[in-house]
């Protein structure tokens, strides 16, 4: 596995932050190797 074989999705919302981590496998299919969510304190004035 090289460094180009890992893909990450990140969703930063006002209520929670979600991540998904996958590994690029055969036939360019993605195997999910990690999922996580965490509460967020929210975003105010774009920050």
C-alpha atoms as one frame of an Amber mdcrd trajectory, in Angstrom:
protein
   0.000   0.000   0.000   1.396   3.359  -1.055   0.444   6.801   0.169  -1.948
   7.276  -2.778  -4.123   4.349  -1.674  -5.935   6.153   1.179  -8.948   8.439
   0.650 -10.699  10.547   3.298 -14.088  12.258   3.384 -14.742  15.052   5.868
 -18.082  16.749   6.594 -17.834  19.749   8.903 -21.291  20.787   9.997 -22.702
  23.148  12.568 -23.827  20.267  14.811 -21.265  17.524  14.201 -18.119  16.580
  12.298 -18.136  13.297  10.350 -15.203  11.477   8.772 -14.855   8.361   6.649
 -11.539   6.741   5.695 -11.171   4.286   2.864  -8.509   2.291   1.099  -8.421
   2.062  -2.686  -8.562  -1.604  -3.620  -8.770  -3.708  -6.725 -10.789  -2.343
  -9.658 -10.667   1.112  -8.008 -13.231   0.098  -5.379 -13.018   1.766  -1.973
 -12.963  -0.391   1.161 -14.132   1.566   4.213 -11.609   1.183   7.045 -12.864
   3.841   9.466 -15.892   5.989  10.276 -16.230   8.562  13.042 -18.510  11.355
  14.234 -17.968  13.956  16.925 -20.192  16.731  18.230 -19.383  20.275  17.161
 -19.903  23.445  19.140 -21.108  25.067  15.942 -19.864  27.689  13.555 -20.379
  31.372  14.217 -19.651  34.099  11.675 -17.947  31.570   9.380 -15.409  30.484
  12.006
